[in-house]
Amino acid sequence: MAWSFGMIAVSCAQIPTPTLPAADTEAATANETVELTVSAAASVQDAMKEVQSAYQAENPAVVLTYNFGASGSLAQQITQGAPTDIFLSASQQWMDDLEAKGQLLADSRQDLLRNSLVLIVPQGTTGITDLNSFATDAVSKLAIGEPESTPVGRYAKEALASLGLFDDLQSKMVFGKDVRQVLSYVETGNVNAGLVYATDAKISERVQVVATVPADLHSPIIYPVGVVADSENAEAAQAFIDFLASDTAAAIFAKYGFDRVE
């Protein structure tokens, strides 16, 4: 099975070289390029691109290739053998699943970020003020993530179910493959409202946040990260995770609205 990723790292063909003295060989080894494939939740893509620039400025020999998507889909790819070094999920559930299957390197997992769920509408929309508005005529189409494969959809389902609304809203729901698709549905006016992460709403000028979903209506929104057990560059992968947990990376994530897990 062939796997395609959101960003492609360019690699050079190996060219035979003369035998080097021991000291030169060690120097050459130290400067060899290390390629890391990072499968990460769609909601972190803007922040992670800036993180990439900061990390590679300090570590030019490390090439990062990102694969962004719904956490459930990414976890399934890893289970099926997709080459991956690091998994950054928007849900504890999918990380728990990989860990239970022995597909995470022992002791590499850590909780990295927090997020929140918000109700968004197209700019200029009136008459929608909170989750209970979904049951009124003001909303004929509501976008949420697919609950079975996207954490943002599962959190949305939990919140709506907590209010006794989920089943009654089935006919109004439009499901997105990831949080960015849900955001796009609202931006384009194809739906009246949507439930996305606060960080995704923050990057768009075409939507407005009308309410933050109370945190007690859904599971905690935690982003765990870990090294995939089959990684051929586990040491380099762990070094990148250490950077993700650093003050430098935390400042970048904060720019995009993420809270650091202390």
Secondary structure as GFF3:
##gff-version 3
##sequence-region A 1 262
A	DSSP	alpha_helix	22	30	.	.	.	ID=ss1
A	DSSP	beta_strand	34	41	.	.	.	ID=ss2
A	DSSP	three_ten_helix	42	44	.	.	.	ID=ss3
A	DSSP	alpha_helix	45	58	.	.	.	ID=ss4
A	DSSP	beta_strand	62	69	.	.	.	ID=ss5
A	DSSP	alpha_helix	71	79	.	.	.	ID=ss6
A	DSSP	beta_strand	86	88	.	.	.	ID=ss7
A	DSSP	alpha_helix	92	100	.	.	.	ID=ss8
A	DSSP	beta_strand	110	114	.	.	.	ID=ss9
A	DSSP	beta_strand	117	122	.	.	.	ID=ss10
A	DSSP	three_ten_helix	131	135	.	.	.	ID=ss11
A	DSSP	beta_strand	142	145	.	.	.	ID=ss12
A	DSSP	alpha_helix	151	162	.	.	.	ID=ss13
A	DSSP	three_ten_helix	167	172	.	.	.	ID=ss14
A	DSSP	beta_strand	173	176	.	.	.	ID=ss15
A	DSSP	alpha_helix	179	187	.	.	.	ID=ss16
A	DSSP	beta_strand	193	197	.	.	.	ID=ss17
A	DSSP	alpha_helix	198	202	.	.	.	ID=ss18
A	DSSP	beta_strand	207	212	.	.	.	ID=ss19
A	DSSP	three_ten_helix	215	217	.	.	.	ID=ss20
A	DSSP	beta_strand	222	227	.	.	.	ID=ss21
A	DSSP	alpha_helix	234	244	.	.	.	ID=ss22
A	DSSP	alpha_helix	247	255	.	.	.	ID=ss23
A	DSSP	beta_strand	259	260	.	.	.	ID=ss24
###
